Every structure is written in C-alpha cells, then in structure tokens.
C-alpha cells in the first residue's frame, strides 16, 4: 500500500476546514473584485485595480474598465426621446412647445409640466426639431433650442407661405439634470396635422 511522503512539519494553530461557510467567504472575496458595482463614477476605486478590471455604476448602468492608469467608460447607455405634436395645434411664441405625443422616451426624461426634456445621463446629445405650418405659414418665425432656460442655437427664419416649415439640428454636451426645450419666435401660427406622419417633432439622442 502506497503511503504519502513524510517529514513535513504540520501546520500550527490549524483548524479543520469549515466547508460551505469558507466557500461563501471565497466567493465574496472574488465577487467584490471581479463583479464590481458602485453607486456612480465618483465611487470607482482608485487603488487595488488591474488592467482589464471592469465595474458597473448603478446610477446609470454604465460599464467602465481600468486601462492601467484610470477608469474608461466603454458602454454608453442608450438614451432616445421623440416627442411629437399630431393635432395641428396652435403654437404660441416664446414659450416651450408642448410635445404631447411621446413616441419614445427610453429614460422617462420628458417633463410634461415644464414641457422640457431632462437629461438623465451626462454625454453628447444630437438634437433635432422640425415643424410644418398649415395655411397660416410661419411667416418669418424661427425655432430655437433652450438649455436650462437659455437659448443655445436658433434656426434661420422660416419662409412665408402655406405648408412651409423649420428645421433645427444641433449637438450639445449636457450634464445630468440639464433641461432642453424648443421655442418659436415671431408670430403665432398653427402646425400642420399630417397624422400619422410625424412632421412636428423634437428628438434627443445620446451619441457619446
């Protein structure tokens, strides 16, 4: 019968294995290092990291990885909003447009009371707004994007005439909590109702 090697010094102060309870401690040790989640980007640890370590922030569900010198975001969260006006509504000037039909709002950012979109996640956003007037015509009106109540960009004045319109495109770097709204300047007019087509709309898409 074979025997094991002899002559080893037995461990001192040793205790017998505890089985499942020790395995739970081992799992917990690895889980905190390999499946790391923190409240936000500010809580990402600055020490104890290794190249390729990954972490998720629970505030916005963003994935980060440690590149050897710092944390880099690798998975931008999808944010898409599209609001529309389908009922041929009369448009007041110098006030936020009420996009009453919500086509898509992945982050529930539309504030129906203030008639603005509240940015849920910091980043760069592509913003598109368009409108089509009915027989009243925009008559020299312009369309403007407001961020936190201040005008950011304004479209050229629209042409006079029936069924003419305005288009505004812009990208803006935003912080969480910033608000975006569309206003018209000039004289009141009525939007053309081409339902089910969306030709009076406001779109916000996070691109980076």
C-alpha positions in Angstrom: 0.0 0.0 0.0 1.5 3.4 -1.0 2.0 6.0 1.6 2.4 9.7 1.3 5.6 11.5 1.9 6.7 12.0 5.5 8.8 14.6 7.2 6.6 17.6 6.6 6.2 20.0 9.6 2.5 20.0 10.4 0.8 23.5 10.5 0.5 25.0 13.9 -2.7 26.6 15.2 -4.6 24.9 12.3 -8.3 24.5 12.4 -10.2 22.0 10.3 -11.9 23.2 7.1 -15.3 24.7 7.7 -16.7 23.7 4.3 -19.6 25.8 2.9 -19.0 28.8 5.1 -15.5 29.2 3.9 -16.6 28.8 0.3 -19.0 31.7 0.8 -16.1 33.9 2.0 -14.1 32.9 -1.0 -17.0 33.8 -3.4 -17.5 37.1 -1.6 -13.8 37.9 -2.0 -13.8 37.3 -5.7 -17.2 38.8 -6.3 -16.0 42.2 -4.9 -13.1 42.2 -7.3 -14.5 40.6 -10.5 -18.1 41.7 -10.3 -17.7 45.2 -9.0 -20.6 47.6 -8.9 -20.5 51.1 -7.3 -23.0 53.9 -6.9 -21.6 56.2 -9.5 -18.4 57.1 -11.4 -17.1 59.1 -8.5 -17.1 55.9 -6.3 -14.9 53.9 -8.7 -11.8 52.8 -6.7 -8.5 54.5 -7.5 -6.4 51.7 -5.9 -6.3 47.9 -6.0 -7.1 47.8 -9.7 -5.6 45.8 -12.6 -5.7 46.3 -16.3 -8.9 45.0 -17.6 -10.9 45.2 -14.4 -14.5 46.1 -15.0 -17.1 47.9 -13.0 -20.7 49.0 -13.4 -22.3 52.1 -11.9 -25.7 51.5 -10.6 -26.9 55.1 -11.2 -26.9 54.9 -15.0 -25.9 51.3 -15.6 -22.6 52.3 -17.3 -19.7 49.9 -17.8 -16.2 51.0 -17.1 -12.8 49.3 -17.3 -9.4 50.0 -15.8 -6.8 50.7 -18.6 -3.8 50.6 -16.3 -3.9 54.3 -15.3 -7.6 55.2 -15.0 -11.2 54.2 -15.5 -12.7 54.5 -19.0 -16.3 54.2 -19.9 -16.9 51.5 -22.5 -20.7 51.2 -22.8 -22.7 54.4 -23.3 -26.3 53.9 -22.1 -28.9 54.3 -24.7 -31.0 57.4 -24.4 -33.6 58.2 -27.0 -36.5 60.7 -26.9 -39.0 61.7 -29.6 -42.0 63.9 -28.9 -44.5 65.0 -31.5 -47.4 67.3 -32.0 -50.1 65.5 -34.0 -53.2 67.5 -33.5 -52.5 70.6 -35.6 -52.1 72.7 -32.5 -51.8 76.5 -32.4 -48.2 77.4 -31.4 -47.6 80.2 -29.0 -44.3 82.1 -29.3 -41.6 82.5 -26.7 -42.8 79.5 -24.6 -41.8 75.9 -24.5 -43.6 73.8 -27.1 -45.8 71.0 -25.7 -44.8 67.8 -27.4 -47.9 66.0 -26.1 -47.5 62.7 -28.1 -44.5 60.8 -26.8 -43.3 58.4 -29.5 -40.3 57.1 -27.5 -38.7 58.0 -24.2 -36.3 55.4 -23.0 -35.2 57.2 -19.9 -38.5 58.8 -19.0 -37.0 62.3 -19.3 -39.9 64.3 -20.6 -41.4 66.7 -18.1 -44.9 67.3 -19.2 -45.4 70.1 -16.7 -42.5 72.2 -17.7 -42.6 71.0 -21.4 -38.9 70.2 -21.5 -36.6 67.1 -21.6 -34.5 66.4 -18.6 -31.1 64.9 -19.4 -30.8 61.6 -17.5 -27.1 60.8 -18.2 -24.2 63.1 -19.0 -22.8 63.0 -22.5 -23.1 64.5 -26.0 -26.6 64.6 -27.5 -27.9 65.0 -31.0 -31.0 67.2 -31.1 -33.4 67.6 -34.0 -36.5 69.7 -34.1 -38.8 70.2 -37.1 -42.2 71.7 -37.7 -44.6 72.2 -40.6 -47.1 75.0 -40.7 -50.6 74.9 -42.1 -52.0 77.6 -44.3 -51.1 80.2 -41.7 -47.4 79.8 -42.6 -44.5 80.5 -40.2 -44.1 84.0 -41.7 -40.5 84.7 -40.7 -40.6 82.8 -37.4 -37.6 80.9 -36.1 -37.1 77.9 -34.0 -34.7 77.9 -31.0 -33.2 75.3 -28.6 -33.1 76.3 -25.0 -30.8 74.6 -22.4 -31.6 75.3 -18.8 -33.7 78.2 -19.9 -31.1 79.9 -22.0 -31.1 80.0 -25.8 -28.3 77.8 -27.2 -28.9 77.8 -31.0 -31.5 79.3 -33.3 -32.6 78.3 -36.8 -32.8 80.7 -39.7 -36.2 82.4 -40.1 -38.7 80.4 -42.0 -40.1 81.4 -45.4 -43.6 82.8 -45.7 -46.2 80.6 -47.4 -48.5 77.8 -46.9 -47.1 74.4 -45.6 -43.6 75.8 -45.1 -41.6 74.8 -42.1 -38.5 75.0 -39.9 -35.7 72.6 -39.1 -33.1 72.7 -36.4 -30.2 70.3 -35.8 -27.5 70.6 -33.2 -25.4 68.6 -30.8 -24.9 69.6 -27.2 -22.7 68.3 -24.4 -25.0 68.0 -21.4 -24.8 67.1 -17.7 -27.4 65.0 -15.9 -30.3 67.3 -14.9 -29.9 69.7 -17.7 -33.1 70.6 -19.5 -33.8 71.0 -23.2 -36.8 72.7 -24.7 -37.9 74.2 -28.1 -39.5 77.6 -28.5 -40.6 79.6 -31.5 -40.1 83.3 -32.0 -42.1 85.6 -34.3 -45.9 85.4 -34.7 -48.2 82.6 -33.6 -49.1 80.0 -36.2 -50.8 76.6 -36.4 -48.9 73.4 -37.1 -50.0 71.2 -40.0 -51.6 67.9 -38.9 -50.3 65.1 -41.1 -51.1 62.3 -38.7 -49.9 59.6 -38.6 -46.7 61.1 -40.0 -44.6 62.9 -37.5 -43.6 66.3 -39.0 -43.7 68.4 -35.9 -41.3 66.7 -33.6 -38.4 67.0 -31.1 -35.8 64.3 -30.9 -32.9 63.9 -28.4 -30.4 61.1 -28.8 -27.3 60.4 -26.7 -24.4 59.8 -29.1 -21.4 59.7 -26.8 
